[in-house]
Amino acid sequence: MRGVDRFAALVTGHTKAVIAVMLVLTVVVGYGATMIPPTPPQDATEMIDETPELVAIEYVIDRYATEDHTVSTIRVYVRSTDGGDVLSRESLLESLRYQEALYADATVSETLLTDRAPVVGVANVVATAAIGRSEPTLVAQVGDVPLADQIAALESASEADVETLVATVLSGRPDAPAGGEAVGLLPVDFVPGSTDATARAMLVSRDVGEIELGAPFPEAVFDGERRMAAIADGRFAGGDEYFLTTNTVLFEEDAVAIDDSLLLVVPLALLLILLALAIAYRDLLDITLGLAGTAVVLVWTFGLMGWVGIPADEFTSIVVPVLLIGLSIDYAIHTFMRHREERVRGVSGDDGSGPRSSREAMRFSMAGVGLALVWVTVTAGVGFLSNLTSDFETLRNFGLATSLGLASALIVFTTLIPALKVELDGVFSRFARRASPKKAIGTAGGVFGRVLSLGTVAARRAPTLVIALALVTTGVGAYGGLQLEGSVDQETFADEPPAWMTNLPEPFKPGEYTAREKLAFVDDRFTRGDDTTVFVLIEGAVTGDDVLERIAAGEAVAAESDAVLGSEDGRNPVASPLSVLRSVAAVDPDLGAAFEAADTDGNGVPDRDVAALYDRLFAVAPEAASGVIERTEAGEYASLLLSVPTSGAVDSREATAAIRDVSDAVDADADAITATPTGARVILSITIASLMNSVLVTLFVTLAVVILLLTVGYRLAEGSATLGFVTLLPVAFGVAWFFGTLWVLGIDLNLLTSVIASITVGLGVDYSIHLSERYKQELSRHGSVWEAMETTTTGTGGALVGGFATTVAAFATLALATSPGLQQFGILIALALVYAFVSSLLLLPSLLAVWTRYFGPADVSFESGTPVGTPTPTADDD
């Protein structure tokens, strides 16, 4: 007797003991859910090697940062909602009153800097200029002037006086109040010297404490941001709107959008799942047991996560349960459908002795489907465990949590649920007359049976043609997959809900989502700061005669790039030693004369005495100079920095390509200097590219490992290594079709789509193994290829349809989500599952037919058997 037969006899022969043991284990294992640890922060830079770009950004932060890591500055944006002027006296006064509200709020004020003015903006500079103050920097300009005095100064000034002050403050000249820096708080298309604008920004500096680079801020800092946003929310005095675009604020709205989406789609998904189960089972007891088993699997999964110490981050909290629900229901359907087949088969086949008892039928069912469930669990588990090789902690947690869930599903649906089924059938048989056992879906013939038999029909008539067509489409899909470009950015924030959703009743009616619109507004019109500014670090002979010429070449490339913010109007958007020298030379006669004398060829770029120009620049404007030139304590010049603002409307890949072009132009044909592109967007691009490469490598390793596992396992268990290889081919084909479809639809390859492909392997193996394992059993039983194939595709194929329908229904409903991430995930994984299912049901029969002819048992018959679509003779259905 095989091990699986002995196990089936043990479970079905001691059902009460099995139930008692499993219930106790469920309580013990489930207790672990109370010990799930919080999600730890992860520094993205830890996921990539020590690249030159990473070294450069650390160098820039260390040598050029004007503030230490204890200070974080964010922006509050002000824009007119009616086309008005945000530089008017009343608008500027309202900003000062907003600042007053910030200082008065205990949550906000707790996090603000105390050694200088923590909030500065155009309103502050204009107000302090009205008092008579004129300092070289923004911070010095506001200085220690009390906010009440600033408000009083603007209140006592006339509109004309304020307009004159605005023109002076925003002239852009280094000798203007705040050194002309206030212009940087206006949109990129603002013309210096203008006195009207429709938007502006103010800077808020917080004390975030002594933290390491990349580590999260204290929670009090995030609480302060939330309060700033709350105070700003609905502030429309004079038609001005105040808002923040920090991650804290944006992702909180996105979290609300996700909750709204789940509130809408989860009930719909459950309704569709129940409908699919009702059609598949047509039995309330089987539906209840299937759902109960699924619930126990989830309890085990989260309990094991707690015992093992796996944190429940957003990915594992949403994706893992959805996957396990689909897989658990699939396990249940295969168990119950085989149980029905065995019940109506009769004690001795077709001797008319009546249906088997529920206990005996369950023993045969578990003996028949149990090995397939083990294969599915092991192969899919190996597939998900391959994520442990990823550099991304979320993927490692996902792989381990899913594998634990698969193991839980195998245990629950081979012990507790079969035992409960047998016991409850016995209870119902004693207290109520049960109808005749229902047939498994697909075995009763009719249209549905004929649809399930399409793969068998094709395998009988032209299997080589089917395989050839599959190979061609797979080749096209693989070619398209190779053409895919990687993307490091994904649409994150919610779309405005469609009109029909706004008519839904509460609580299903979604809210209003403005994060995407606000972020797009800022990206289009402002330089957001370090998150969108990229850099070129220049090292080597930084005082050489040609270094400024090289910088000019880089500036020219930046000015022509669509990815660089401010380049569209022909202005030089780059902050560099050359641009700073030009700016200061325009107001300092001595530097101006030296600048002109150093330009020997008259092209506007100095080509000699560069060190002397640096010396004069540091003497006249030390703060401006130190932002672009590194001078050591010994007075030597060590490096130069180019700061290039990129448009937030372009993704990090485009921004990275643009700064690489600038860097190449700087160090082209220049042996004495090296130019290294860097910045947050460059690091992000490298990081995500590394992650995507890791995911793709994991995908191919998964396929290779599963192929090896199936070939070796089938060789030991079934005596045929080739059957294991044939079993996985439809899965590999489905993955190729998926990538090809991405290419046709113009969808970039990103972390999400790569993970979906990996998930497809885990789920697709389920379909193929069940069909292959059942075919091998039926081939041994019937000796006829076509009878075995027919029984397989209508019996197990029908069970596959039930599991497939419930899983796809769950994911497809995510298409109604307002969150783009949930939308794309649901639609694409449903598409991938369709490919995996179709390839298994339509292609695998032809592969099995060819395998049987050339590698299968020699004593089987290829003669015509029962006509396709004809129901298997059974006991009468109710």
WONOR-V843311 format. One line per field, one symbol per residue. burial: # if it has 16 or more other C-alpha atoms within 10 Angstrom, else .. A space follows every 50 residues. Layout:
# WONOR-V843311
burial: ???
This chain:
# WONOR-V843311
burial: ...##.###.###.##.##..#...#..#####.###.......#.##.. ..##.##..#..##....#.##.#######...#############.##. ###...###.###...##############..###########.#.#..# #.##.......##.##########################.##.###### ########........#...##.######.##..#....#######.### #.##.##########..##..##.###..###...##.###.######## ############...#...############################... ...############################################### #######################.#...........#########...## ##########..#..##..#..#########..#.####...#####... #......###..####.##..#######...################### #################....###############.#..##.###.#.. ....######..######.##..########.....#.############ #################.....###########################. ###.###.######.....########################....### #############################..################### ################################################## .#...#....#......#####.##...
